[in-house]
């Protein structure tokens, strides 16, 4: 069974971070990171661009994210996960 799920992405925060605390008391910071770069694919240069929603969770998240604002340049490391709420919306 393959279980690798790791992502490293650098970019610029393009939406105002939202800081919340879950009902169980876990702090979360959500923001959108915009990435732009030039990558090699099949021997050719290619422009790569994406906007990735980022969630930072846990007791350490407040210290790590307190100074993040729109325009902050960051490098994030984590895993990819999809979330679906009770109402079926992502």
MDTraj code that builds the backbone (N, CA, C; nanometers):
import mdtraj as md
import numpy as np

residues = "UNK UNK UNK UNK UNK UNK UNK UNK UNK UNK UNK UNK UNK UNK UNK UNK UNK UNK UNK UNK UNK UNK UNK UNK UNK UNK UNK UNK UNK UNK UNK UNK UNK UNK UNK UNK UNK UNK UNK UNK UNK UNK UNK UNK UNK UNK UNK UNK UNK UNK UNK UNK UNK UNK UNK UNK UNK UNK UNK UNK UNK UNK UNK UNK UNK UNK UNK UNK UNK UNK UNK UNK UNK UNK UNK UNK UNK UNK UNK UNK UNK UNK UNK UNK UNK UNK UNK UNK UNK UNK".split()
xyz = np.array([
    [0.0841, -0.1182, 0.0000],
    [0.0000, 0.0000, 0.0000],
    [0.0888, 0.1248, 0.0000],
    [0.0667, 0.2150, -0.0933],
    [0.1415, 0.3402, -0.1004],
    [0.0772, 0.4436, -0.0090],
    [0.1587, 0.5109, 0.0721],
    [0.1025, 0.6076, 0.1665],
    [0.1719, 0.7429, 0.1636],
    [0.2629, 0.7661, 0.0698],
    [0.3345, 0.8937, 0.0658],
    [0.2376, 1.0076, 0.0352],
    [0.2456, 1.1150, 0.1128],
    [0.1610, 1.2325, 0.0934],
    [0.2340, 1.3505, 0.1559],
    [0.3192, 1.4171, 0.0809],
    [0.4016, 1.5263, 0.1332],
    [0.4071, 1.6370, 0.0287],
    [0.3947, 1.7605, 0.0728],
    [0.3956, 1.8742, -0.0177],
    [0.4815, 1.9855, 0.0405],
    [0.5657, 2.0460, -0.0430],
    [0.6407, 2.1664, -0.0068],
    [0.6064, 2.2693, -0.1134],
    [0.5582, 2.3860, -0.0711],
    [0.5159, 2.4883, -0.1656],
    [0.5540, 2.6254, -0.1120],
    [0.6117, 2.7075, -0.1975],
    [0.6419, 2.8456, -0.1583],
    [0.5510, 2.9378, -0.2374],
    [0.5240, 3.0531, -0.1795],
    [0.4382, 3.1478, -0.2481],
    [0.4066, 3.2677, -0.1616],
    [0.3048, 3.3405, -0.2048],
    [0.2631, 3.4639, -0.1397],
    [0.1198, 3.4491, -0.0900],
    [0.0954, 3.4906, 0.0332],
    [-0.0402, 3.4872, 0.0891],
    [-0.1246, 3.5878, 0.0113],
    [-0.2355, 3.5411, -0.0481],
    [-0.3157, 3.6281, -0.1344],
    [-0.4556, 3.6546, -0.0801],
    [-0.4919, 3.5934, 0.0316],
    [-0.6205, 3.6219, 0.0970],
    [-0.5961, 3.6366, 0.2460],
    [-0.6708, 3.7260, 0.3080],
    [-0.6535, 3.7545, 0.4503],
    [-0.6682, 3.6273, 0.5329],
    [-0.5710, 3.5975, 0.6193],
    [-0.5805, 3.4788, 0.7048],
    [-0.7022, 3.4860, 0.7975],
    [-0.7653, 3.3717, 0.8165],
    [-0.8785, 3.3594, 0.9084],
    [-0.8313, 3.2746, 1.0252],
    [-0.8407, 3.3301, 1.1436],
    [-0.7992, 3.2580, 1.2644],
    [-0.9234, 3.2188, 1.3430],
    [-0.9335, 3.0904, 1.3747],
    [-1.0495, 3.0372, 1.4466],
    [-1.0017, 2.9377, 1.5508],
    [-1.0879, 2.9112, 1.6461],
    [-1.0645, 2.8044, 1.7425],
    [-1.1814, 2.7082, 1.7315],
    [-1.1522, 2.5792, 1.7169],
    [-1.2570, 2.4785, 1.7022],
    [-1.3323, 2.4622, 1.8342],
    [-1.4507, 2.4003, 1.8305],
    [-1.5248, 2.3752, 1.9546],
    [-1.4440, 2.2950, 2.0572],
    [-1.3484, 2.2157, 2.0098],
    [-1.2652, 2.1376, 2.1023],
    [-1.1436, 2.2163, 2.1513],
    [-1.1330, 2.3454, 2.1114],
    [-1.0264, 2.4311, 2.1615],
    [-0.8988, 2.4324, 2.0797],
    [-0.9008, 2.3727, 1.9606],
    [-0.7809, 2.3683, 1.8765],
    [-0.7774, 2.4924, 1.7870],
    [-0.6690, 2.5720, 1.7942],
    [-0.6593, 2.6898, 1.7076],
    [-0.6234, 2.6512, 1.5642],
    [-0.6818, 2.7253, 1.4691],
    [-0.6564, 2.7038, 1.3263],
    [-0.6330, 2.8385, 1.2596],
    [-0.5483, 2.8405, 1.1590],
    [-0.5286, 2.9586, 1.0747],
    [-0.5427, 2.9119, 0.9302],
    [-0.6348, 2.9752, 0.8567],
    [-0.6600, 2.9386, 0.7175],
    [-0.6256, 3.0573, 0.6280],
    [-0.5573, 3.0292, 0.5168],
    [-0.5262, 3.1328, 0.4192],
    [-0.5027, 3.0668, 0.2845],
    [-0.4881, 3.1484, 0.1813],
    [-0.4628, 3.0975, 0.0463],
    [-0.3232, 3.1416, 0.0042],
    [-0.2438, 3.0459, -0.0430],
    [-0.1070, 3.0710, -0.0880],
    [-0.1040, 3.0646, -0.2406],
    [-0.0530, 3.1700, -0.3034],
    [-0.0399, 3.1723, -0.4490],
    [0.1048, 3.1427, -0.4868],
    [0.1221, 3.0433, -0.5741],
    [0.2550, 3.0006, -0.6186],
    [0.2705, 3.0318, -0.7669],
    [0.3855, 3.0887, -0.8032],
    [0.4207, 3.1113, -0.9445],
    [0.5674, 3.0745, -0.9625],
    [0.5950, 2.9933, -1.0634],
    [0.7340, 2.9557, -1.0900],
    [0.7477, 2.9078, -1.2337],
    [0.8716, 2.8823, -1.2714],
    [0.9009, 2.8218, -1.4003],
    [0.9606, 2.6846, -1.3717],
    [0.9031, 2.5811, -1.4320],
    [0.9453, 2.4436, -1.4088],
    [0.9855, 2.3791, -1.5406],
    [1.0697, 2.2776, -1.5321],
    [1.1091, 2.1995, -1.6497],
    [1.0142, 2.0809, -1.6637],
    [0.9602, 2.0643, -1.7838],
    [0.8763, 1.9482, -1.8127],
    [0.9104, 1.8994, -1.9529],
    [0.9524, 1.7741, -1.9637],
    [0.9891, 1.7136, -2.0923],
    [1.0915, 1.7988, -2.1674],
    [1.1848, 1.8590, -2.0914],
    [1.2904, 1.9375, -2.1524],
    [1.2525, 2.0799, -2.1895],
    [1.1306, 2.1216, -2.1567],
    [1.0844, 2.2564, -2.1890],
    [1.0509, 2.3328, -2.0618],
    [1.0701, 2.4652, -2.0666],
    [1.0293, 2.5497, -1.9555],
    [0.8782, 2.5686, -1.9591],
    [0.8183, 2.5635, -1.8420],
    [0.6732, 2.5772, -1.8319],
    [0.6406, 2.6673, -1.7139],
    [0.5470, 2.7577, -1.7328],
    [0.5012, 2.8421, -1.6233],
    [0.4071, 2.7603, -1.5353],
    [0.4334, 2.7595, -1.4061],
    [0.3474, 2.6888, -1.3109],
    [0.2810, 2.7933, -1.2220],
    [0.1527, 2.7774, -1.1988],
    [0.0776, 2.8722, -1.1173],
    [-0.0351, 2.7973, -1.0480],
    [-0.0560, 2.8258, -0.9211],
    [-0.1705, 2.7685, -0.8505],
    [-0.2013, 2.8521, -0.7274],
    [-0.3228, 2.8378, -0.6781],
    [-0.3636, 2.8930, -0.5491],
    [-0.4062, 2.7745, -0.4642],
    [-0.3433, 2.7614, -0.3485],
    [-0.3662, 2.6463, -0.2619],
    [-0.4200, 2.6936, -0.1272],
    [-0.5364, 2.6408, -0.0857],
    [-0.5830, 2.6727, 0.0496],
    [-0.4942, 2.6020, 0.1518],
    [-0.4523, 2.6754, 0.2546],
    [-0.3621, 2.6236, 0.3572],
    [-0.4322, 2.6319, 0.4921],
    [-0.4178, 2.5277, 0.5741],
    [-0.4693, 2.5277, 0.7109],
    [-0.3543, 2.4887, 0.8027],
    [-0.3263, 2.5748, 0.9005],
    [-0.2251, 2.5469, 1.0026],
    [-0.3011, 2.5262, 1.1326],
    [-0.2822, 2.4107, 1.1971],
    [-0.3603, 2.3767, 1.3161],
    [-0.2718, 2.3362, 1.4323],
    [-0.3253, 2.3516, 1.5506],
    [-0.2575, 2.3044, 1.6706],
    [-0.2121, 2.4170, 1.7610],
    [-0.1688, 2.3808, 1.8812],
    [-0.1278, 2.4808, 1.9803],
    [-0.0146, 2.5719, 1.9325],
    [0.0762, 2.5218, 1.8503],
    [0.1880, 2.6027, 1.8022],
    [0.1471, 2.6956, 1.6881],
    [0.0290, 2.6753, 1.6318],
    [-0.0100, 2.7512, 1.5127],
    [-0.0185, 2.9010, 1.5391],
    [-0.0599, 2.9411, 1.6573],
    [-0.0719, 3.0844, 1.6855],
    [0.0641, 3.1532, 1.6810],
    [0.1654, 3.0916, 1.7388],
    [0.2997, 3.1503, 1.7369],
    [0.3565, 3.1528, 1.5948],
    [0.3251, 3.0498, 1.5151],
    [0.3780, 3.0414, 1.3785],
    [0.3088, 3.1371, 1.2824],
    [0.1816, 3.1687, 1.3083],
    [0.1022, 3.2414, 1.2090],
    [0.0616, 3.3823, 1.2510],
    [0.0985, 3.4267, 1.3702],
    [0.0483, 3.5557, 1.4190],
    [0.0873, 3.6740, 1.3305],
    [0.1980, 3.6650, 1.2582],
    [0.2429, 3.7787, 1.1763],
    [0.2115, 3.7620, 1.0276],
    [0.1402, 3.6566, 0.9895],
    [0.1079, 3.6350, 0.8483],
    [-0.0016, 3.7323, 0.8051],
    [0.0237, 3.8031, 0.6945],
    [-0.0741, 3.8944, 0.6356],
    [-0.0722, 3.8758, 0.4844],
    [-0.1676, 3.9381, 0.4165],
    [-0.1663, 3.9358, 0.2699],
    [-0.0333, 3.9951, 0.2234],
    [0.0331, 3.9259, 0.1320],
    [0.1626, 3.9698, 0.0814],
    [0.2808, 3.9000, 0.1464],
    [0.2574, 3.8281, 0.2576],
    [0.3667, 3.7535, 0.3219],
    [0.4169, 3.6447, 0.2278],
    [0.5480, 3.6307, 0.2164],
    [0.6089, 3.5235, 0.1375],
    [0.6425, 3.4090, 0.2312],
    [0.5920, 3.2891, 0.1991],
    [0.6064, 3.1738, 0.2873],
    [0.6500, 3.0498, 0.2116],
    [0.7056, 2.9563, 0.2855],
    [0.7303, 2.8205, 0.2372],
    [0.6592, 2.7293, 0.3361],
    [0.5629, 2.6519, 0.2864],
    [0.4863, 2.5628, 0.3733],
    [0.5199, 2.4179, 0.3408],
    [0.5149, 2.3351, 0.4415],
    [0.5386, 2.1917, 0.4283],
    [0.4246, 2.1196, 0.4978],
    [0.3692, 2.0195, 0.4333],
    [0.2591, 1.9461, 0.4953],
    [0.2112, 1.8347, 0.4056],
    [0.0818, 1.8060, 0.4165],
    [0.0219, 1.7004, 0.3356],
    [-0.1056, 1.7526, 0.2720],
    [-0.1514, 1.6839, 0.1686],
    [-0.2722, 1.7232, 0.0966],
    [-0.3896, 1.6453, 0.1536],
    [-0.4986, 1.7182, 0.1795],
    [-0.6194, 1.6553, 0.2310],
    [-0.7406, 1.7320, 0.1805],
    [-0.8475, 1.6605, 0.1555],
    [-0.9729, 1.7223, 0.1146],
    [-1.0702, 1.7123, 0.2307],
    [-1.1458, 1.8187, 0.2522],
    [-1.2410, 1.8191, 0.3631],
    [-1.3809, 1.8400, 0.3082],
    [-1.4753, 1.7643, 0.3617],
    [-1.6144, 1.7810, 0.3231],
    [-1.6965, 1.7952, 0.4500],
    [-1.7717, 1.9036, 0.4589],
    [-1.8545, 1.9289, 0.5763],
    [-1.9780, 1.8403, 0.5795],
    [-2.0506, 1.8513, 0.6884],
    [-2.1723, 1.7698, 0.7054],
    [-2.2753, 1.7963, 0.5966],
    [-2.2779, 1.9201, 0.5454],
    [-2.3756, 1.9551, 0.4423],
    [-2.3300, 1.9148, 0.3014],
    [-2.2149, 1.8506, 0.2920],
    [-2.1651, 1.8026, 0.1639],
    [-2.0810, 1.9025, 0.0877],
    [-2.0664, 2.0239, 0.1419],
    [-1.9853, 2.1256, 0.0760],
    [-1.8402, 2.1122, 0.1160],
    [-1.7521, 2.1466, 0.0248],
    [-1.6083, 2.1414, 0.0538],
    [-1.5615, 2.2750, 0.1016],
])
top = md.Topology()
chain = top.add_chain()
for i, resn in enumerate(residues, 1):
    res = top.add_residue(resn, chain, resSeq=i)
    for name in ("N", "CA", "C"):
        top.add_atom(name, md.element.get_by_symbol(name[0]), res)
traj = md.Trajectory(xyz[None], top)
